Amino acid sequence: MAGVSGVNSVYVVVDDYGNVFHVDGTQGGKGSGGRIQGLPPFSVACSSSHGGANETCIISDAAGNVWRGKPRGGEFKPL
């Protein structure tokens, strides 16, 4: 089961294999956010602050590992 979360019309999707994707909800484009090594299922949460100027997403796995990244591109890094 894939985890999905969005902020300001941009979505982050992570599949059961740890593949992360950035999806533009307005234009429909999809880009890779790399691959994380973790134990599925994965959960995704995204939020923004400072009037939408700062966007962040967090991915967690079944073992309690956590990664952080930007919803508009780039890879997710472990915390």
C-alpha positions, 0 to 999 in steps of 0.5 A: 500500500502506497503512502501519499501526502500533499501540500500546496498542490504537490504530492509525495508518494512512497510505494512498498519498495521505498521508491519516492515520487514527487507529483505535481497535482496541477500539471500532472508531472512526476519525478523521482525522489530517490529510494529509501531503505526501510520496512513497509508500510510507509507513512507520509505527512507534508506541511507548510509554514511561513505562509506556504514559503517553507514546505516539508515532508516526513516519511516514517516506516513500520520500524520507526525510521524517519526521513525528511525532504522537500515535496518539490524535488530532491531526495529524502534524508534519514533523521 
